[in-house]
Amino acid sequence: MPGTLKLKIALLLLIATFSAIAAPRGDVLYEKNCGACHGLDGSGGVGIPLSLPSFQASVDDNFLFSTIRHGRPGRVMPAFKALGDAQVNAIVRHIRSLAPGIKPVTFDNKKVISGNVTNGKKLYSENCAQCHGANGEGGHGTGVTFSRPRDLPIIAPALNNGGFLAAASDEMIRHTITHGRRGTPMQAFGRKGQNEAEINDIVTYIRSFEHAKHWEPIAVDEATISMESSYSLEETIDNLHRAAIGKNFKIIRTQNLEDGMFPEEEQSKHSVIVYFCNFSFVNRAINIDPRVGLFLPCRITVSERDGIVTLTSINPRYLSRFYNNSELDTACSEMYDIYVDIMEEATL
């Protein structure tokens, strides 16, 4: 074999090797970015089940790609804008591998379906609103049902959502309405007597949601809530107990901030955490989004430094931006008001 040919073959093998090494691993990217919510096997959790055959068969790769890229603003699914196109495509290929043998339909993603929006609104109200919400806001909560109470085994997606509307083509929406999703509460309205014109009207009404105002995260800069107390450390802690109980909270425990970090004799006695809980509120918040358990039960730190006593807590409104959940924003705003009320009552 001539030397030049050997060199070319060696170079080609080297390029192929480096290409294989450089190619993004969809399974690794999925595990890192998607598995925690959708399950490593795609069976679902906080996120919907991606391995469901009827889901895989009724969405195209463009829908999956756009969903990863744009997310679902205010509906838990974040936008993965930092991932490159090659990485997103690798994740899409891995998602397809979760349901082997399923051949997805193809759609003309540029085709616009025209119908009567007024009749579509009427038909939507009669057939869709019960699950997807009167204004397309989607079902309550997240993902699939485990031990948490849910109205439906799989949460109906929000149709009045910028991420969904950017990802779903008119043809895909029509196909889903017509054929439904086996294994979910989504019925096949094409088999329930809805004709093509009526389904087109519903698609047109859903597409009209693009003109509505969509969710934006709460704009809050302060990560904590802090107030000074004119009382001593001990008096402030007592006041805090009474204020929390007065707001229908139960005191869980009061402990030194450094408890567990240092031997008891070395712990500072000038910083104390008070934990308190309203179990009804906690259950309601966890039903909205189980991740809220990361900063529940409520807690306020009381510290004394240079003769000044200060109360400090997290700002739930600040934390809510990281959860991308419009329902949780309401609960976090309620938590913020509770913190402020209790802290003000303890320091007045």
Secondary structure, DSSP 8 states (H G I E B T S, - for coil): --HHHHHHHHHHHHHHHHHHHHS--HHHHHHHHTHHHH-TTS--SSS--S--HHHHHH--HHHHHHHHHH--TTBS----TTS-HHHHHHHHHHHHHTSTT-------TT------HHHHHHHHHHHTHHHH-TTS---SSSSB-SSS--SSSB----SS-HHHHHH--HHHHHHHHHH--TTSS---GGGTT--HHHHHHHHHHHHGGGGS----------SEEEEEESS-HHHHHHHHHHHHHHTT-EEEEEEETTBTTB-GGGS-SSEEEEEEE-HHHHHHHHHH-GGGGGG-SEEEEEEEETTEEEEEEE-HHHHHTTTTBHHHHHHHHHHHHHHHHHHHHHH-
